[in-house]
């Protein structure tokens, strides 16, 4: 089950982006569309190829680590851990 684990903040306008930990129900139901919505293009492509290669079974595994992948993607994109960081 997903539980809120805080916010990351956009480096320019300080807009908060909620981050979660645990199982991602939206990723389970929407599959690679969830990755596209979160602008994680590489993972969307990996998800599509894995689903195609495993006849969709891989879509049952991605939700277990999708929230962690999203958090890493935001940090790599320059998001900050607090509003006051420069």
Backbone torsions as a table, in degrees:
resi	resn	phi	psi	omega
1	UNK	NA	135.3	178.2
2	UNK	-73.3	138.5	173.8
3	UNK	-132.8	140.4	179.0
4	UNK	-60.4	137.1	178.0
5	UNK	-125.0	17.3	175.2
6	UNK	123.6	-161.0	-179.9
7	UNK	-132.2	151.7	166.4
8	UNK	-116.6	149.1	-171.9
9	UNK	-115.8	137.1	178.2
10	UNK	-60.0	136.2	-174.0
11	UNK	-66.8	-22.5	-177.4
12	UNK	-100.2	-55.2	-175.0
13	UNK	-99.0	1.8	176.7
14	UNK	61.0	21.4	177.1
15	UNK	-67.5	129.1	-178.9
16	UNK	-77.9	141.9	174.5
17	UNK	-121.0	117.0	-178.6
18	UNK	-67.0	139.1	175.0
19	UNK	-121.1	150.5	-176.2
20	UNK	-128.4	162.0	173.9
21	UNK	-128.0	155.0	179.7
22	UNK	99.3	-164.0	-175.8
23	UNK	-68.8	135.6	-179.5
24	UNK	-100.7	100.4	177.9
25	UNK	-64.1	-41.4	177.7
26	UNK	-59.6	-36.9	178.6
27	UNK	-67.4	-35.4	178.2
28	UNK	-63.8	-43.7	-175.4
29	UNK	-80.4	-31.7	-174.7
30	UNK	-110.2	-7.8	174.5
31	UNK	56.9	-129.5	-175.2
32	UNK	-67.3	-20.6	176.5
33	UNK	-62.1	-32.2	177.4
34	UNK	-63.9	-42.9	177.3
35	UNK	-63.4	-40.3	177.7
36	UNK	-63.7	-42.7	179.4
37	UNK	-60.9	-35.9	180.0
38	UNK	-87.1	6.2	179.6
39	UNK	61.5	35.5	178.1
40	UNK	-104.5	73.3	-170.9
41	UNK	-61.3	-42.2	-179.1
42	UNK	-62.9	-45.1	179.9
43	UNK	-69.2	-30.7	175.1
44	UNK	-62.6	-44.0	179.8
45	UNK	-65.8	-43.0	177.8
46	UNK	-61.2	-41.4	-180.0
47	UNK	-63.6	-42.8	179.2
48	UNK	-64.2	-47.0	-178.9
49	UNK	-65.1	-40.3	178.9
50	UNK	-66.7	-40.3	178.8
51	UNK	-65.1	-40.2	179.1
52	UNK	-65.5	-41.4	-177.5
53	UNK	-74.5	-23.0	-178.0
54	UNK	-114.0	14.7	-179.8
55	UNK	56.8	37.4	174.4
56	UNK	89.7	-8.2	-177.1
57	UNK	-66.2	-31.4	-179.1
58	UNK	-63.7	-23.0	178.5
59	UNK	-64.7	-14.6	176.7
60	UNK	-83.4	-14.1	-177.6
61	UNK	-100.0	-33.1	-178.1
62	UNK	-57.6	-37.9	-178.0
63	UNK	-61.4	-20.0	-179.3
64	UNK	-71.0	-24.6	-179.9
65	UNK	-129.2	10.9	-177.6
66	UNK	-65.4	-40.7	179.7
67	UNK	-64.7	-38.3	177.4
68	UNK	-66.0	-39.6	177.0
69	UNK	-63.4	-38.8	179.1
70	UNK	-65.2	-42.9	178.7
71	UNK	-62.1	-44.5	178.5
72	UNK	-63.5	-37.9	178.4
73	UNK	-63.1	-43.0	179.6
74	UNK	-65.5	-43.5	179.8
75	UNK	-64.4	-39.8	178.2
76	UNK	-66.9	-28.2	179.1
77	UNK	-80.6	-2.9	176.1
78	UNK	104.0	4.5	178.0
79	UNK	-64.8	149.8	-175.0
80	UNK	-106.7	154.1	179.7
81	UNK	-76.0	-21.6	177.1
82	UNK	-145.7	160.4	-177.8
83	UNK	-63.9	-29.5	-171.5
84	UNK	-88.0	-8.0	179.7
85	UNK	-68.1	143.4	177.0
86	UNK	-120.8	NA	NA
